[in-house]
Amino acid sequence: MKLSSTKKTVLAGLVASACAISPAMTMAAEKAEQPNVLLIVMDDLGTAQLDFALDQVDRDTLLKRPEAARYEGDFAKLYDAAKRSMPNITKLANEGVRMTNAYVATPVCGPSRAGMMTGRFPHSFGTYSNDDAKKGIPLDIKLLPSLLNENGYATANIGKYHNAKVHREFVAKDKQSRDYHDNQISIPDPGFGPEERGFDYAYSYFVSGAALYNSPAIFRNGENVPAPGYLTYNLTNETLNFIEKAHDNDQPFFVNLAYSVPHIPLEQPAPAKYMDRFNTGNVEADKYYAHVNASDEGIGKIIEKLKAMGEYENTMIFFLSDNGAVHESPMPQNGMDRAFKGQRYRGGVHVPFIAHWKGVLPESQVNNTMISAMDILPTALAAAGIDIPAEMKVDGKDIMSVLQGEKQAPHKYLYWAGPRAFHYDSRNVDFWSNYWKWITYETNEFIPSKYIEKHSKGEWAIKDQNWSLHYYDDGSKDFELYNYAKDPAESVNLADKYPEKVKELKTAFYDWIKDKPAPVAWGQDRYEILTESAK
């Protein structure tokens, strides 16, 4: 049963946590209404492709790393483009809390987003990879929007929703291009659409990506609808309209705003006004940052709307990426972190993360406490005064006290397991070089990637506040131990020097994985090897 549309006051849990910080914050919490929640998730945005993360970049080190030919260029100009690409997010970071040691549940989008929507390790329901994500989040698992909706929130998914079981259709042959975004229409199976999982309103596309212009794959509340024009504009406008309607109805809102950029391919330019802002000397890099800049402008419009409606100080905003950047992207990519999307080194799972709540969270704070995107669910629910049913089996933690300055780490360890997919890595350069030629009709020969998930061997990783342990099923049976706090590139293997730390982390990983179900699609045989390797 839904509550009255009149917004509730924030309950005692939030007030108590604010009391631990300062009397001023206590007053802010007591006055605050049940907060709106705006979750903004970018697609494949790297940790160093934002202004506020660039102070940790070592130019000389990055210049020694392989660079994608499509996006190569003058480092200083690429650095400058990254620095200027998201000014509104920079303002948000300066007004909020930057969590510099934040991780997603997996290094690929489907299970990563499942972790946000359930507050659980997606491995707990057999989702280790995007292959598994094609089965959708099981229907017996309650999602964040459902619980918020049951407690009076207006809820919307706007943009990517990679958590549905889908089947596919294709547009007419005469309308197809070589970009699968233009051709594929992914359709949720009955029961799996976002409008059936707790969202009042859905303007969504499913799996992977969507065409930048005139996407054929957009669904509004379960109906495939035309989406004329630039998709980033559409997603922004849908968000503006939804929050205005919720405000008019005096309802708190939850919006999962999932922009489609900078997920490649980005062969089409952004609208001219964004392209004109970038001149790196490489038009492909200009396209990349121009599309990112367009999403930032949309976020700025949403923030201005919140201020105009008097809702800005009553809105919790979370901003993050669903995983690390791919190698086929411009510098500075993932900064000093090792590897890319698809791998469980930091470059795949470490993400930019901002939390903002004007008047409740401190401003201009930088916090290196290890947190997870799974923590968004319990934090938002606690702020709304909503209890989490035990049957939801949530792994995330309420991190409000951490965001307010508490030093106690919410997680002793975080865990990852699944395929090490080099599809997005520099070693797949031949595939990507041919792919771009094929998609732009420079060649008529398509060469499949050798490194997609279903062809990939398994890996696992565990992190605590300072250390990471890695295992890869390459036959060597070796372990890699890194002090990532000092060595974010995870470049110096300290396993032989610290055998007791290896033993500690290995034991902790086994205790975690031993009761997890096998993947629903990817590599059940490889999963057994991963489990046995940690015994």
C-alpha positions in Angstrom: 0.0 0.0 0.0 1.4 3.4 -0.9 1.8 6.2 1.7 0.1 9.6 1.3 1.8 11.7 -1.4 2.7 14.2 1.3 6.4 13.9 1.9 7.5 12.4 5.2 10.2 13.9 7.4 13.5 12.0 7.5 13.4 9.5 10.3 15.5 9.0 13.4 18.3 7.0 11.8 19.4 9.9 9.6 19.0 12.4 12.4 21.1 10.2 14.7 23.9 9.9 12.2 23.8 13.7 11.7 24.0 14.2 15.4 27.4 12.5 15.4 28.6 15.2 13.1 27.4 18.6 14.3 24.4 20.5 15.7 24.1 22.3 12.4 23.7 19.0 10.5 21.2 17.8 13.0 19.0 20.8 12.3 19.4 20.2 8.6 18.3 16.6 8.9 15.4 17.5 11.2 14.1 20.0 8.7 14.6 17.8 5.6 11.7 16.2 4.0 11.8 12.6 2.8 14.5 13.2 0.2 14.3 12.8 -3.6 16.9 10.4 -4.9 18.6 11.1 -8.3 21.0 8.3 -9.4 23.1 9.4 -12.5 25.0 6.5 -14.1 27.4 7.2 -17.0 28.3 4.3 -19.4 32.0 3.4 -19.5 33.3 6.7 -18.2 36.9 6.5 -16.8 38.0 7.7 -13.5 40.4 10.2 -15.1 38.0 11.6 -17.6 36.8 14.2 -15.1 38.3 17.5 -14.0 38.5 16.6 -10.3 40.3 13.3 -10.8 43.1 14.7 -12.9 45.4 15.8 -10.1 46.5 12.2 -9.6 47.5 11.6 -13.3 51.2 11.1 -14.1 51.5 12.1 -17.7 54.9 10.4 -18.3 53.6 7.1 -17.0 50.5 7.2 -19.1 52.4 8.1 -22.2 54.3 4.8 -21.9 51.0 2.9 -22.1 49.4 1.7 -25.3 47.1 4.2 -26.9 44.1 3.4 -29.2 45.0 4.7 -32.7 41.5 6.0 -33.2 41.8 8.3 -30.2 45.5 9.1 -30.0 46.6 12.7 -29.9 48.5 15.4 -28.1 48.2 14.4 -24.4 48.0 18.0 -23.2 45.0 18.7 -25.4 43.3 15.4 -24.4 43.9 16.2 -20.8 42.4 19.7 -21.3 39.3 18.2 -23.0 38.7 15.8 -20.1 39.1 18.7 -17.7 36.5 20.8 -19.4 34.0 18.0 -20.4 31.8 18.0 -17.3 31.8 21.4 -15.6 28.4 20.8 -13.8 29.6 17.5 -12.4 32.8 19.4 -11.2 30.5 21.9 -9.4 28.5 19.0 -7.9 31.7 17.4 -6.6 32.9 20.7 -5.1 29.6 21.0 -3.3 29.5 17.4 -2.2 31.6 14.4 -1.2 34.0 12.7 -3.6 34.6 9.0 -2.8 38.0 8.2 -4.3 38.0 4.5 -3.4 34.6 3.5 -4.8 33.9 0.3 -6.8 31.2 -1.4 -8.8 30.1 -5.0 -8.3 31.5 -6.1 -11.7 33.6 -4.6 -14.5 30.8 -4.8 -17.0 27.5 -3.0 -17.2 24.7 -5.5 -16.7 25.7 -7.1 -13.4 27.2 -3.8 -12.2 23.8 -2.1 -12.6 22.1 -5.2 -11.0 24.3 -4.5 -8.0 22.9 -1.0 -7.7 19.3 -2.0 -8.1 19.5 -4.9 -5.6 22.2 -3.8 -3.2 23.6 -7.3 -3.6 26.6 -8.9 -5.1 25.0 -10.0 -8.4 27.0 -13.3 -8.0 24.5 -14.2 -5.3 21.9 -14.8 -8.0 24.3 -16.2 -10.6 25.1 -13.0 -12.5 28.8 -12.8 -13.0 29.0 -11.4 -16.6 26.9 -9.7 -19.3 26.2 -13.2 -20.7 24.5 -13.9 -17.4 22.7 -10.5 -17.3 20.8 -11.5 -20.5 18.7 -13.7 -18.2 17.7 -10.6 -16.2 17.5 -10.1 -12.4 15.3 -12.9 -11.1 11.7 -11.9 -10.6 11.6 -13.0 -7.0 14.2 -10.3 -6.0 12.8 -6.9 -5.0 14.5 -3.9 -6.5 15.2 -0.5 -5.0 12.5 1.3 -7.1 9.9 -1.2 -5.9 10.6 -0.6 -2.2 10.6 3.2 -2.7 7.4 3.0 -4.8 5.7 1.1 -2.1 6.6 3.9 0.3 5.1 6.8 -1.6 7.9 7.6 -4.1 7.3 8.4 -7.8 9.9 6.3 -9.6 11.4 6.4 -13.1 14.0 4.6 -15.1 15.2 6.9 -17.9 17.9 5.5 -20.2 19.7 2.2 -20.0 18.1 -0.6 -18.2 20.4 -3.7 -18.5 18.5 -5.8 -15.9 15.8 -7.4 -18.0 15.6 -10.8 -19.7 15.2 -9.9 -23.4 14.7 -11.2 -26.8 15.7 -9.3 -30.0 14.2 -8.1 -33.2 15.8 -6.2 -36.0 14.8 -3.2 -38.0 14.1 -3.5 -41.7 17.1 -4.4 -43.8 16.9 -1.2 -45.8 17.2 0.9 -42.6 20.1 -1.0 -41.1 23.6 0.3 -40.7 26.7 -1.5 -39.5 26.3 -0.1 -36.0 24.2 -2.7 -34.0 22.7 0.2 -32.1 20.8 1.2 -35.2 19.6 -2.3 -35.9 18.7 -4.2 -32.8 15.6 -3.8 -30.8 15.9 -5.6 -27.4 12.4 -6.4 -26.0 11.9 -7.4 -22.3 10.2 -10.7 -21.6 7.0 -10.5 -19.6 7.6 -9.4 -16.1 11.1 -8.0 -16.7 10.4 -4.5 -18.0 11.3 -1.7 -15.6 7.7 -0.6 -15.4 7.0 -4.1 -14.0 9.8 -4.0 -11.4 8.9 -0.9 -9.4 9.2 2.0 -11.8 6.1 4.1 -12.2 7.5 5.4 -15.5 10.1 4.0 -17.9 11.7 5.6 -21.0 14.3 2.9 -21.5 16.5 0.8 -23.8 17.8 -2.6 -22.9 21.3 -4.1 -22.9 24.6 -2.7 -24.4 23.8 0.7 -25.9 21.5 2.7 -28.1 21.8 4.7 -31.3 22.9 8.3 -30.7 20.1 9.6 -33.0 16.6 8.4 -33.8 17.0 5.2 -31.8 14.7 2.4 -32.8 15.1 0.7 -29.4 13.3 3.0 -27.0 10.4 1.8 -24.9 8.0 3.9 -23.0 6.2 1.9 -20.3 6.6 -1.3 -22.3 5.7 0.2 -25.7 8.3 0.6 -28.4 8.1 4.3 -29.4 9.8 6.6 -31.9 12.7 8.5 -30.4 13.4 11.3 -32.9 16.5 13.4 -32.5 19.5 13.2 -30.2 19.1 10.6 -27.5 21.0 12.6 -24.8 18.5 15.4 -25.2 15.6 13.0 -25.0 16.9 11.5 -21.7 17.4 14.9 -20.2 14.0 16.1 -21.2 12.3 13.0 -19.9 13.9 13.5 -16.6 12.9 17.2 -16.4 9.3 16.3 -17.2 9.2 13.5 -14.7 10.6 15.4 -11.7 8.3 18.4 -12.5 5.3 16.1 -12.4 6.4 14.4 -9.2 6.8 17.9 -7.7 3.4 19.0 -8.8 1.9 15.9 -7.2 3.8 16.5 -4.0 5.6 13.2 -4.2 9.2 12.5 -3.5 10.9 10.9 -6.5 13.6 8.4 -7.4 15.1 8.6 -10.9 17.6 6.2 -12.3 19.1 8.4 -15.1 21.3 6.3 -17.2 22.9 8.2 -20.1 24.1 6.2 -23.1 27.4 7.9 -23.4 30.4 7.5 -23.7 29.7 3.9 -24.6 31.2 3.2 -28.0 30.8 3.2 -31.0 30.6 7.0 -31.2 31.0 7.3 -34.9 28.4 10.1 -35.2 29.3 13.6 -33.9 27.5 15.3 -31.1 25.4 18.4 -32.0 27.6 21.2 -33.3 27.6 23.4 -30.2 29.3 20.7 -28.3 31.7 19.8 -31.0 32.8 23.4 -31.3 34.0 23.3 -27.7 36.7 20.8 -28.4 39.7 20.9 -30.7 42.1 18.2 -29.7 43.5 17.7 -33.2 41.6 14.4 -33.4 38.0 14.6 -34.3 37.2 11.2 -32.8 38.4 12.4 -29.4 36.4 15.6 -29.9 33.3 13.5 -30.5 33.9 11.5 -27.4 34.2 14.5 -25.1 31.5 16.4 -26.9 29.0 13.6 -26.2 30.1 13.6 -22.6 29.7 17.3 -22.4 26.2 17.1 -23.8 25.2 14.8 -20.9 26.8 17.2 -18.4 24.8 20.1 -19.8 21.7 18.0 -19.3 22.6 17.4 -15.7 23.1 21.1 -15.3 19.5 21.7 -16.6 18.2 19.1 -14.1 20.0 20.8 -11.2 18.6 24.2 -12.2 15.1 22.7 -12.4 15.5 21.3 -8.9 16.6 24.7 -7.6 13.7 26.4 -9.4 11.2 24.0 -7.8 12.8 24.3 -4.4 13.8 20.7 -4.4 17.6 21.0 -4.7 18.3 20.9 -0.9 16.0 17.9 -0.6 17.6 15.8 -3.3 20.2 13.2 -2.7 22.3 12.9 -5.9 24.7 10.1 -6.6 26.9 10.2 -9.7 29.1 7.4 -10.9 30.0 5.2 -13.9 28.9 1.6 -14.4 32.5 0.4 -14.8 35.9 1.6 -16.1 36.7 3.0 -19.5 37.6 0.9 -22.5 40.9 1.0 -24.2 39.1 2.4 -27.3 38.7 5.8 -25.6 40.9 8.9 -25.4 43.4 9.6 -22.7 43.5 10.0 -19.7 41.1 7.0 -19.6 41.3 5.3 -16.2 44.3 7.4 -15.0 46.9 5.5 -13.1 44.6 2.4 -12.6 45.6 -0.8 -14.3 43.5 -2.3 -17.2 40.0 -1.5 -18.5 36.4 -2.5 -18.5 36.0 -6.3 -18.4 38.8 -6.9 -15.9 38.9 -6.9 -12.1 42.0 -4.8 -11.7 41.2 -1.3 -10.6 40.8 0.0 -14.2 37.8 -2.2 -14.6 35.9 -1.7 -11.3 37.2 1.5 -9.7 34.8 4.3 -10.7 34.2 8.1 -10.1 31.7 8.5 -7.3 30.0 11.7 -6.0 27.4 12.0 -3.3 25.6 15.3 -2.9 22.9 16.4 -0.5 22.9 20.2 0.0 22.8 21.1 3.7 23.1 17.5 4.9 26.4 16.2 3.5 29.5 18.2 4.0 30.9 20.2 1.0 34.3 19.9 -0.8 35.1 16.6 0.9 37.4 14.0 -0.5 37.1 10.6 1.2 39.3 7.5 0.4 37.2 5.0 2.4 36.5 1.9 0.4 32.8 1.8 -0.6 30.7 0.0 -3.2 27.9 1.1 -5.6 25.8 -1.6 -3.8 25.8 0.9 -0.9 23.5 3.3 -2.8 20.4 1.2 -2.1 20.7 1.0 1.7 21.9 4.6 2.0 18.9 5.9 0.0 16.4 3.8 1.9 17.8 4.8 5.3 17.6 8.5 4.3 14.0 7.9 3.4 13.3 6.1 6.6 12.4 2.8 4.9 13.4 -0.5 6.5 15.0 -3.1 4.3 13.2 -6.5 4.4 15.5 -9.3 5.5 14.6 -11.4 2.5 16.3 -8.8 0.2 19.6 -10.2 1.6 21.4 -6.8 0.9 25.2 -6.8 0.9 25.5 -3.0 0.7 25.9 -0.8 3.7 24.3 2.5 4.7 27.2 4.8 4.2 25.6 8.1 5.3 27.9 8.3 8.3 30.9 7.7 6.0 29.7 10.5 3.7 29.4 12.8 6.7 33.0 12.1 7.7 33.0 9.0 9.8 36.3 7.0 9.2 34.9 3.6 10.0 35.1 1.4 6.8 31.7 -0.1 5.9 33.3 -3.1 4.2 36.2 -5.2 5.4 36.5 -6.7 2.0 34.9 -6.4 -1.5 34.9 -9.4 -3.9 34.8 -10.0 -7.6 34.6 -13.1 -9.8 33.9 -13.8 -13.5 35.5 -13.8 -16.9 38.6 -11.7 -17.6 37.4 -10.3 -20.9 40.2 -8.7 -22.9 37.6 -7.6 -25.5 38.0 -4.0 -24.2 41.7 -4.2 -23.7 44.8 -3.0 -25.7 45.6 -6.6 -26.7 42.4 -6.6 -28.8 43.7 -3.7 -30.9 43.5 -5.7 -34.2 39.8 -6.3 -33.7 39.0 -2.7 -32.9 41.1 -1.4 -35.8 39.1 -3.6 -38.2 35.8 -2.9 -36.4 36.0 0.9 -37.0 36.9 0.3 -40.6 34.0 -2.1 -41.0 31.4 0.1 -39.3 32.4 3.1 -41.4 32.4 1.0 -44.6 36.2 1.3 -45.2 36.2 -2.5 -45.4 33.6 -5.2 -46.0 35.2 -7.9 -43.9 34.0 -8.3 -40.3 36.5 -10.1 -38.1 35.0 -11.4 -34.8 36.6 -10.6 -31.5 38.5 -13.5 -29.9 38.1 -12.0 -26.4 34.4 -11.8 -25.7 33.2 -13.1 -22.3 32.0 -16.5 -23.4 35.5 -17.3 -24.7 37.3 -15.9 -21.7 38.9 -17.7 -18.8 37.9 -16.8 -15.3 39.5 -14.5 -12.7 38.8 -13.4 -9.2 39.8 -10.5 -7.0 39.4 -9.3 -3.4 40.2 -5.9 -2.0 40.5 -4.4 1.5 41.2 -0.8 2.2 44.8 -1.0 1.0 45.4 -4.4 -0.6 44.2 -6.5 -3.5 44.7 -10.1 -4.3 44.1 -11.5 -7.8 43.9 -15.0 -9.4 43.6 -15.7 -13.1 42.9 -19.2 -14.5 45.7 -19.2 -17.0 47.3 -22.4 -15.8 50.0 -20.8 -13.7 48.1 -21.1 -10.4 49.9 -17.9 -9.3 48.5 -15.2 -7.1 49.1 -11.5 -7.5 49.2 -9.3 -4.4 49.3 -5.5 -4.6 49.3 -2.6 -2.2 47.0 -0.6 -4.4 46.9 2.3 -2.0 50.5 2.9 -2.8 50.5 1.3 -6.3 47.2 2.1 -8.0 48.6 0.6 -11.2 48.9 -2.7 -9.4 52.3 -3.2 -11.0 54.5 -4.6 -8.2 53.4 -8.2 -7.2 54.1 -8.5 -3.5 52.8 -12.1 -3.1 56.1 -13.6 -2.2 57.0 -10.9 0.2 53.7 -11.0 2.2 52.5 -14.6 2.2 50.3 -14.1 5.3 48.4 -11.3 3.5 47.9 -13.7 0.6 46.6 -16.3 3.0 44.2 -13.9 4.7 42.7 -12.6 1.5 42.5 -16.0 -0.2 40.7 -17.4 2.8 38.3 -14.5 2.9 37.5 -14.9 -0.8 36.8 -18.6 -0.4 34.5 -18.0 2.5 32.6 -15.6 0.3 32.4 -17.6 -2.9 32.0 -21.1 -1.6 28.2 -20.7 -1.2 27.5 -18.7 -4.3 25.6 -20.3 -7.2 27.3 -21.0 -10.5 26.8 -18.5 -13.3 23.5 -18.8 -15.0 25.2 -18.6 -18.5 28.9 -18.0 -18.4 31.4 -20.8 -17.8 30.1 -23.0 -15.0 33.1 -25.2 -15.5 35.5 -22.2 -15.1 33.5 -21.1 -12.0 34.4 -24.4 -10.3 38.1 -23.8 -11.0 37.8 -20.3 -9.5 36.2 -21.7 -6.3 38.8 -24.5 -6.0 41.7 -22.1 -6.5 40.8 -20.3 -3.3 40.6 -23.3 -1.0 
